[in-house]
Amino acid sequence: MTEPKKKRPGRWKTGESGNPAGRKPGTGEVARLRASIAADVPDILAGLVTAAKAGDVQAARLILERVLPPVKAIEQAVELQLPAGGTLTAQGRAVLSAVAAGELAPSQGAQLLAAIGALARVSEVDELEARISSLEEAQHAKS
């Protein structure tokens, strides 16, 4: 039988501060700096907007970087006709042909080929399961 764990000295309960009489939140150097410029922020922003409108590229960049998130490139969806009922190899060749012809972006082609590869592995597992089941049935029939 194991002995109960002993509480090690110097530990406190979860959620309990190790220094309850410590510095209060919001009293640090950063909080003091923020409080000292808080009243001037509207004037600073107005000055930045005025400078940006006057052609100051750095002011415009600063405003835009803080206000608008960066635009991410997206690829348009493309309809691709894969051979119906064809083998996975034929479907992979169709994807490569579409990439080579410029109908499909290379990154989209790579994603589709990865999906076809995953489908091939799933199909392989299904086929192996069916073969094992038929072998087991044949073995039980002989017994």
Secondary structure as UniProt FT lines:
FT   TURN            9..10
FT   TURN            14..15
FT   TURN            20..21
FT   TURN            25..26
FT   HELIX           29..37
FT   HELIX           38..40
FT   HELIX           41..53
FT   TURN            54..55
FT   HELIX           57..67
FT   TURN            84..85
FT   HELIX           88..100
FT   TURN            101..102
FT   HELIX           106..142
//
